[in-house]
Amino acid sequence: MKGHEYCPIKNRCSSKPCPLAKPLCYPDFAWNSHTCRDGVWGQWGPWSFCTCPLHALRTRACQSTSGGQALDCGPGPSRETSNSACPKPEDSQQHSKALGMEDGSIPDSHITASTYNSVKCLPHFGRLHRKPSLQVDVSWCSKVPGKVGEFLQVNLGSTKTVTKIATQGRYTPTHPSLIQFVIQYSISYSTDGSTWENYCNPIKIFQGNTDANSVVTNHLPLPITAQHIRVIVKDFYRHPSSMRIELYGY
Protein backbone atom coordinates (compact mmCIF):
# COMPACT_ATOMS: atom_id res chain seq x y z
CA MET A 1 0.00 0.00 0.00
CA LYS A 2 1.37 3.39 -0.99
CA GLY A 3 2.75 5.33 1.96
CA HIS A 4 3.04 2.23 4.13
CA GLU A 5 5.79 -0.27 4.57
CA TYR A 6 5.02 -3.91 5.30
CA CYS A 7 7.20 -5.26 8.08
CA PRO A 8 6.47 -8.90 8.91
CA ILE A 9 7.01 -10.02 12.51
CA LYS A 10 7.63 -13.65 13.08
CA ASN A 11 5.53 -15.33 15.73
CA ARG A 12 8.01 -16.04 18.49
CA CYS A 13 6.02 -19.13 19.46
CA SER A 14 6.33 -20.74 16.02
CA SER A 15 9.68 -22.27 16.97
CA LYS A 16 8.12 -23.88 20.07
CA PRO A 17 10.56 -22.26 22.50
CA CYS A 18 8.82 -23.28 25.73
CA PRO A 19 10.11 -26.09 27.97
CA LEU A 20 8.02 -29.11 28.87
CA ALA A 21 7.38 -27.70 32.33
CA LYS A 22 5.67 -24.66 30.76
CA PRO A 23 4.53 -25.81 27.33
CA LEU A 24 2.00 -23.07 26.56
CA CYS A 25 3.47 -20.23 24.54
CA TYR A 26 1.84 -16.78 24.33
CA PRO A 27 3.37 -14.39 21.79
CA ASP A 28 3.69 -10.67 22.45
CA PHE A 29 3.88 -9.03 19.03
CA ALA A 30 4.22 -5.53 20.46
CA TRP A 31 7.52 -6.43 22.05
CA ASN A 32 8.49 -9.27 19.72
CA SER A 33 8.66 -11.62 22.68
CA HIS A 34 6.76 -14.46 24.26
CA THR A 35 5.71 -15.90 27.63
CA CYS A 36 5.68 -19.54 28.62
CA ARG A 37 3.03 -20.79 31.02
CA ASP A 38 1.97 -24.17 32.35
CA GLY A 39 -1.81 -23.71 32.47
CA VAL A 40 -4.97 -21.88 31.47
CA TRP A 41 -7.80 -20.54 33.55
CA GLY A 42 -10.79 -22.87 33.80
CA GLN A 43 -14.42 -21.82 33.70
CA TRP A 44 -15.83 -19.88 36.63
CA GLY A 45 -17.71 -22.07 39.09
CA PRO A 46 -21.21 -21.22 40.33
CA TRP A 47 -21.79 -18.40 42.79
CA SER A 48 -21.77 -19.53 46.40
CA PHE A 49 -24.51 -18.79 48.90
CA CYS A 50 -24.50 -15.13 49.81
CA THR A 51 -22.69 -14.31 53.03
CA CYS A 52 -22.76 -11.36 55.35
CA PRO A 53 -21.43 -8.72 54.68
CA LEU A 54 -23.50 -9.08 51.55
CA HIS A 55 -21.57 -10.77 48.77
CA ALA A 56 -21.37 -14.02 46.86
CA LEU A 57 -18.14 -15.82 45.95
CA ARG A 58 -17.08 -17.86 42.95
CA THR A 59 -13.74 -19.44 42.02
CA ARG A 60 -11.91 -20.91 39.06
CA ALA A 61 -8.89 -23.19 38.81
CA CYS A 62 -5.55 -22.79 37.07
CA GLN A 63 -5.42 -25.99 35.01
CA SER A 64 -2.73 -27.71 32.98
CA THR A 65 -3.41 -29.02 29.48
CA SER A 66 -3.73 -32.51 30.97
CA GLY A 67 -6.42 -31.36 33.39
CA GLY A 68 -4.26 -31.26 36.51
CA GLN A 69 -3.33 -28.29 38.63
CA ALA A 70 -1.05 -25.66 37.14
CA LEU A 71 0.85 -22.81 38.77
CA ASP A 72 1.07 -20.11 36.11
CA CYS A 73 -2.04 -19.15 34.16
CA GLY A 74 -1.15 -15.53 33.66
CA PRO A 75 -3.02 -12.44 34.79
CA GLY A 76 -6.42 -12.81 36.41
CA PRO A 77 -7.90 -13.73 39.80
CA SER A 78 -8.76 -17.22 41.00
CA ARG A 79 -11.71 -15.89 43.01
CA GLU A 80 -14.08 -12.97 42.87
CA THR A 81 -16.98 -11.58 44.89
CA SER A 82 -20.11 -9.78 43.79
CA ASN A 83 -22.99 -7.98 45.45
CA SER A 84 -25.11 -8.15 42.31
CA ALA A 85 -25.23 -11.97 42.49
CA CYS A 86 -27.12 -11.77 45.79
CA PRO A 87 -30.86 -11.20 46.10
CA LYS A 88 -31.71 -7.53 46.35
CA PRO A 89 -33.15 -6.56 49.74
CA GLU A 90 -36.26 -5.13 48.09
CA ASP A 91 -36.90 -8.49 46.38
CA SER A 92 -37.40 -10.17 49.75
CA GLN A 93 -39.08 -7.19 51.42
CA GLN A 94 -42.04 -7.26 49.05
CA HIS A 95 -43.01 -10.70 50.37
CA SER A 96 -42.61 -9.72 54.03
CA LYS A 97 -45.38 -9.66 56.60
CA ALA A 98 -45.50 -9.42 60.38
CA LEU A 99 -44.68 -12.82 61.86
CA GLY A 100 -46.88 -12.60 64.94
CA MET A 101 -45.43 -10.60 67.81
CA GLU A 102 -47.91 -7.73 67.70
CA ASP A 103 -51.05 -9.70 66.83
CA GLY A 104 -50.32 -12.47 69.34
CA SER A 105 -50.13 -15.35 66.87
CA ILE A 106 -46.72 -16.15 68.36
CA PRO A 107 -47.76 -17.59 71.76
CA ASP A 108 -46.44 -16.17 75.02
CA SER A 109 -44.59 -19.43 75.70
CA HIS A 110 -42.49 -18.88 72.56
CA ILE A 111 -41.13 -15.56 73.83
CA THR A 112 -38.31 -15.87 76.37
CA ALA A 113 -35.43 -13.73 77.61
CA SER A 114 -32.06 -13.91 79.31
CA THR A 115 -33.63 -12.29 82.41
CA TYR A 116 -36.61 -10.18 83.35
CA ASN A 117 -36.94 -7.66 86.14
CA SER A 118 -40.36 -8.52 87.58
CA VAL A 119 -43.84 -9.70 86.66
CA LYS A 120 -44.29 -6.23 85.16
CA CYS A 121 -41.49 -6.96 82.67
CA LEU A 122 -42.20 -10.48 81.42
CA PRO A 123 -40.62 -11.54 78.11
CA HIS A 124 -43.96 -11.82 76.29
CA PHE A 125 -44.61 -8.17 77.12
CA GLY A 126 -42.00 -7.43 74.45
CA ARG A 127 -44.59 -7.21 71.66
CA LEU A 128 -44.63 -4.20 69.35
CA HIS A 129 -47.36 -1.68 70.28
CA ARG A 130 -48.23 -3.63 73.40
CA LYS A 131 -51.10 -1.98 75.27
CA PRO A 132 -50.58 -2.56 78.99
CA SER A 133 -53.24 -3.74 81.38
CA LEU A 134 -51.49 -1.71 84.08
CA GLN A 135 -49.63 1.55 83.71
CA VAL A 136 -46.17 0.01 83.92
CA ASP A 137 -46.34 -3.47 82.31
CA VAL A 138 -45.52 -2.05 78.88
CA SER A 139 -42.55 -4.07 77.64
CA TRP A 140 -39.97 -6.70 78.39
CA CYS A 141 -37.22 -5.34 80.62
CA SER A 142 -34.09 -7.09 81.85
CA LYS A 143 -33.05 -7.65 85.45
CA VAL A 144 -29.33 -6.97 85.85
CA PRO A 145 -28.44 -3.25 86.25
CA GLY A 146 -26.27 -1.75 83.53
CA LYS A 147 -25.59 -5.02 81.74
CA VAL A 148 -25.27 -5.29 77.97
CA GLY A 149 -25.76 -8.67 76.35
CA GLU A 150 -29.25 -9.26 77.72
CA PHE A 151 -31.57 -10.60 75.03
CA LEU A 152 -35.17 -11.15 74.02
CA GLN A 153 -35.70 -14.46 72.22
CA VAL A 154 -38.50 -15.52 69.88
CA ASN A 155 -39.39 -19.02 68.70
CA LEU A 156 -41.18 -18.57 65.36
CA GLY A 157 -42.69 -22.05 65.58
CA SER A 158 -41.12 -23.23 62.33
CA THR A 159 -38.33 -22.16 60.02
CA LYS A 160 -39.05 -18.72 58.57
CA THR A 161 -37.16 -16.17 56.49
CA VAL A 162 -36.76 -12.96 58.50
CA THR A 163 -36.24 -9.80 56.45
CA LYS A 164 -36.62 -6.94 58.93
CA ILE A 165 -37.17 -6.08 62.58
CA ALA A 166 -39.03 -3.21 64.26
CA THR A 167 -38.36 -2.06 67.83
CA GLN A 168 -39.84 0.21 70.48
CA GLY A 169 -38.89 0.97 74.07
CA ARG A 170 -40.82 1.12 77.33
CA TYR A 171 -43.17 4.08 77.23
CA THR A 172 -44.78 5.05 80.53
CA PRO A 173 -45.78 8.73 80.45
CA THR A 174 -47.12 8.64 84.01
CA HIS A 175 -43.77 7.32 85.26
CA PRO A 176 -40.96 9.30 83.52
CA SER A 177 -38.27 7.27 85.28
CA LEU A 178 -39.59 4.18 83.50
CA ILE A 179 -39.05 5.60 80.01
CA GLN A 180 -36.38 3.20 78.73
CA PHE A 181 -35.23 1.93 75.35
CA VAL A 182 -32.49 0.03 73.54
CA ILE A 183 -30.13 2.24 71.53
CA GLN A 184 -28.17 -0.49 69.74
CA TYR A 185 -28.60 -4.23 69.33
CA SER A 186 -27.29 -7.23 67.43
CA ILE A 187 -29.08 -10.36 66.22
CA SER A 188 -28.29 -14.05 66.49
CA TYR A 189 -30.31 -16.94 65.10
CA SER A 190 -30.69 -20.71 65.38
CA THR A 191 -32.50 -23.57 63.69
CA ASP A 192 -32.68 -25.77 66.79
CA GLY A 193 -32.53 -23.32 69.71
CA SER A 194 -29.17 -24.71 70.85
CA THR A 195 -26.55 -23.69 68.29
CA TRP A 196 -26.49 -19.97 67.56
CA GLU A 197 -24.96 -17.87 64.79
CA ASN A 198 -24.31 -14.14 64.92
CA TYR A 199 -25.71 -12.02 62.13
CA CYS A 200 -22.65 -11.03 60.11
CA ASN A 201 -18.96 -11.40 60.86
CA PRO A 202 -17.88 -9.00 62.24
CA ILE A 203 -21.15 -8.78 64.17
CA LYS A 204 -23.48 -6.18 62.71
CA ILE A 205 -24.71 -3.58 65.19
CA PHE A 206 -28.15 -2.19 64.41
CA GLN A 207 -29.21 1.29 65.43
CA GLY A 208 -32.24 1.05 67.67
CA ASN A 209 -34.42 3.67 69.30
CA THR A 210 -33.85 7.28 70.32
CA ASP A 211 -37.03 7.52 72.37
CA ALA A 212 -39.37 5.12 74.11
CA ASN A 213 -42.38 4.92 71.81
CA SER A 214 -41.36 5.56 68.19
CA VAL A 215 -40.96 2.51 65.97
CA VAL A 216 -37.55 2.03 64.34
CA THR A 217 -37.35 -0.55 61.54
CA ASN A 218 -34.13 -2.16 60.33
CA HIS A 219 -34.05 -4.14 57.08
CA LEU A 220 -31.72 -7.13 56.94
CA PRO A 221 -29.51 -6.84 53.83
CA LEU A 222 -29.18 -10.63 53.91
CA PRO A 223 -32.39 -12.26 55.20
CA ILE A 224 -32.13 -14.82 58.00
CA THR A 225 -33.58 -18.32 57.61
CA ALA A 226 -34.13 -19.77 61.08
CA GLN A 227 -36.73 -20.72 63.68
CA HIS A 228 -35.25 -18.92 66.69
CA ILE A 229 -34.21 -15.24 66.83
CA ARG A 230 -32.38 -13.38 69.58
CA VAL A 231 -32.26 -9.60 69.79
CA ILE A 232 -29.21 -8.79 71.93
CA VAL A 233 -28.84 -5.47 73.75
CA LYS A 234 -25.60 -3.60 73.01
CA ASP A 235 -26.48 -0.15 74.38
CA PHE A 236 -29.51 1.25 76.17
CA TYR A 237 -31.04 4.29 77.84
CA ARG A 238 -31.66 3.79 81.54
CA HIS A 239 -31.76 0.52 83.43
CA PRO A 240 -33.17 -1.91 82.73
CA SER A 241 -32.89 -2.72 79.03
CA SER A 242 -36.45 -2.49 77.74
CA MET A 243 -37.79 -3.49 74.35
CA ARG A 244 -40.86 -4.28 72.26
CA ILE A 245 -40.36 -5.87 68.85
CA GLU A 246 -41.93 -7.27 65.71
CA LEU A 247 -40.23 -9.57 63.22
CA TYR A 248 -41.16 -9.52 59.54
CA GLY A 249 -40.63 -12.12 56.85
CA TYR A 250 -42.27 -15.10 55.22
Helices and strands as residue ranges (DSSP letters): E 24-28, E 33-37, E 40-41, E 56-59, E 62-63, E 79-82, H 89-93, E 97-98, G 108-110, E 111-113, G 123-125, E 140-141, E 151-168, G 176-178, E 181-190, E 197-198, E 206-207, E 216-237, E 242-249
